[in-house]
Every structure is written in structure tokens, then in C-alpha cells.
Amino acid sequence: MTNYYPEESTNPVHVPEHIANLVGKCVSGVASELEWQELNRYLESDDDVLEYYVSYHELHASLGTILPKLPEDLPQDVSQCAEITPAGRPPKSTWKRMIGFASLALTLLGISLAFRYVSLEPGSVARCQFSTASDLQINGQSQFQREIAANETIRFSDGTVGISLDAGIDLVIDGPAELQILNRNRVRLVKGRLLADSKANAEKIYIETANCTVNEHGGRFGLTTFHGRPDHIAVFRGQMNISQGNHSHPLKRGEAVRVESDGKISRLSSVVAGIFPNEADINGTTLSNNVIASVSDNVHDESIYAFYHVAPRGFGEDAPAYADRDHQWNSIGPDGMPEFLQGAEYIMTLNNDIYHEMANRLQIDLKLQKPATVYVLYTECMYVPEWLSKDFVNTGVKIGLDEGPSHSYRPLGVGPNESVDSNFCVWSRRVESPGIVTLGGVDRRTYDFPQPAYGGHNGGNMYGIVVTPLKN
């Protein structure tokens, strides 16, 4: 059973687990047309399902996320929200349901604003903003409790819980979890998966585990700890320090590590769905059918902790291109983003991998859980390496890369065909069975191409990887 606690209610909305999973799939944009039709029937006949749907959608929109832009299925006009179709066109609804929806939407807007601007009662150091846990306990009490004092403990076995610290940091925790709120900016994660996101002017946060202490200021990071396993830590924005006794180890954006109980630190080469909390997978079921299992490479350098960030259902306009750069993928020309790439799983590769040149200098192993089509986005102004021309086919489709300030001293563009600094060709390969697909390095020699019809031809960027389930 999944519960969602509205802002002004002590009575959580209860829906059966299969309906909660159905809502999760539809909100995350991965449901089939038949599943949408099933949900529409529930929305039309059951007010609890209707309320849960809107609550879940607002939660989906308000969480801090490690993913790029995800589909938005809920119309902005709340008067249209009685029933949602895959095409986003609602049928006619009664005034009663329209008014109820508008009222609920205003309440949920209050939840979203509260999660960003917390006003704590005297003596409180944190606030519980939402919960989808079925057995949430705060300091041993099972009754939902908004305000949290110092030295209180949060425990739950499933679902997702959102906490705002008085120091200006939002925490999203996935169960099973146990979290001790020590004071306004220090917590102890006994077990669980956590995503921390600092607001503007936030204080430094300290998170203790059995293996280390993380201290960070002004960024976003993920942390996972369970007894008997190494901690997993990844930095998505800003920088941090990992402390063990008198030793401190810095990490910056795009780096991820494992921390063993004996203090040993090693590279975590890929961050995939399930390692850290994810707004698209609140109940742990929506992303269970991902194609990509993991990504690894042959780079053995103890000073390098960069990770490949696997983004499920994330590819599209303005999607982040690299884990270690502020670059974005864009459509070029009048046709927009190629339809076969939209919403697909993809990998934010490492732009620094361009310095491991040619196939014999870099090897990337992409582990697939099911048959798939693998697409490589390779800049058209660099020489094509043998591994690519041998195993892949150039589809003739192109997309663009926006490098923002790092190339042209202007901000990243927004929308299709905006601020395109280089053209990339889309190469494809059918992979008929699960297993490992091996990719190589780039050839940094460049062709002397004329100015393209759209955008520019700035070379020197790593390729991207997009994966879709194989269609028969």
C-alpha cells in the first residue's frame, strides 16, 4: 500500500498497490496506451485515485532530481484535469470534478512552495514535507509528524520521504531507511538511499555514515549506505569532501566513488537508476525494465573518479550531454528531435574521454539487460574510427550539441535548433541479445567541412550513447 500525505490533512490517500504502480508509470511517461486507458477509467470513477494521481504528479514535479527533463503529462490548466489521455487532450468533465481538481491543485501548489521555503516551528530543525512510505515512524511514533526536533530518528521500510533541513537543504530518502536528524545541518544516515539538494544561501551540510562523513556546500549529491556494503557517493553539482578521521578526500561534479568500511576509496564508474533516489521511480517499480545495466571502461587511474551517468527515459531537447560538462543535446533544422530518440535511455559520457584516443586507448563496455538498438552520436567533423564504421551504420540523421559558455561565451540555448555549436551524426547497431557491447575511443583528427546548414562545426567532443529496446 502506498500513502501520500497532503499538506493540510492527517488522513492519507490510500490506493491499491497496482493502481499506485499504474499512476507511477503514467506520470513518468512510460505507460502504454492500454495502461493510460485503464487509469482514465479509475480517474473517472474513483475520487481517491484522482486525488492520488494529482498528488503523485505534484510530487514528481517538485522533487529535486538527478535526471534531465522528463515528460510532463499533466496539463497546466487545472480545469482540464478530470481525465488525461496519451495525447494530453482531456474529455469533457463535470463542474464538480473541475472545482475539486482546482482546489486540490491549489493545495498541492502550497506543498510545492513549502518544500522550497520552509517555516519551522520553534525548537524544530527539520520538516517532513511528504511521504509515500506505508510505515513511516518519526522518533518511534507512527503518526505523521511535520516538525522534527534535533536528535529525532526517521525510519521506514518502503516508499520515499522528503525532508527539509533548517539549514536550507532538501533531502529525498528512499526506503528501507533510517535517518537521524542530529541538528539543523547535520544528519546520520544509518541506512538508505539519499539525494541532497542545497537551496540558495544554504549552510554547509554534514552527513555521517558508518564509513565516512560527507560535507558539502551549495551542491547536489547522492549517497547510499547499507550495513556490510561500501557507501556509494556521486556529485551532480558543486563539490564536497569525504572525511575519515583526520583524512579528507575532495570530490567535484561528475565524480563518484565507493567508500569501504576500511576507508578505501575507489571509482564508481557508472550511476544507474536505483543507486540513488529518483523522481521517476518513487515506488521502485517504474524503471525496473531499463535496458542499460551498467557502463564501465578500461581507464585505470587512481586519480580519476569520473562516472558515466545513465539517464532512464531522459533523452530529448536540451538533455545534458556529459557528466563532466555543461553541454546539451539539441535538435537541428526544422524537423526537431528525431522521434526514435525521444524519451530513450541514454548515457551522459565523459567529455574528457576524448583524450583517450582511438580504439586501443579507450574501451567502454555497455552492459545490456535485453535486446536493444544502440545509437552512437559522433561529431561529423572528426574522423570516424574503425570500430564505429565496422559495427554501426550511419542513419543519415543529425542532432546538435550546445556547448554554452565553454565555447562561445554565451549561455546555453533553450529549445530546438538553438545555440548549436556542432553537428553530430547518429549511428545505429542492432543488438539481438543481452550482453556487453564494446565501444572505442574517438579519432580527434578533423575534416575540413564547409559551414553546415544549421549550427556550427566545432570538433573535439566525445560521442554520446542512446539505447532503445529492440523492436521486431
Secondary structure, 3 states (H helix, E strand, C coil): CEEECCCCCCCCEEECHHHHHHHHHHHCCCCCHHHHHHHHHHHHHCHHHHHHHHHHHHHHHHCCCCCCCCCCCCCCCHHHCCCCCCCCCCCCCCHHHHHHHHHHHHHHHHHHHHHHCCCCCCCEEEEEEEECCCCCEECCECCCCCEEECCEEEEECCCEEEEEECCCEEEEEEEEEEEEEEECCEEEEEEEEEEEEECCCCCCEEEECCCCEEEECCCEEEEEECCCCCEEEEEEECEEEEEECCEEEEEECCEEEEECCCCCEEECCEECCCCCCCHHHCCCCCCCCCCEEEEEECCCCCCCCECEEEECCCCCCCEEEECCEEEEEECCCCCCCCHHHCCCEEEEECHHHHHCCCCCCCCEEEEECCCEEEEEEEECCECCCHHHHHHCEEEEEEEEEECCHHHHCCCCCCCCCCCCCEEEEEEEEEECCCEEEEECCCCCCECCCCCCCCCCECCCCCCEEEEEECCC
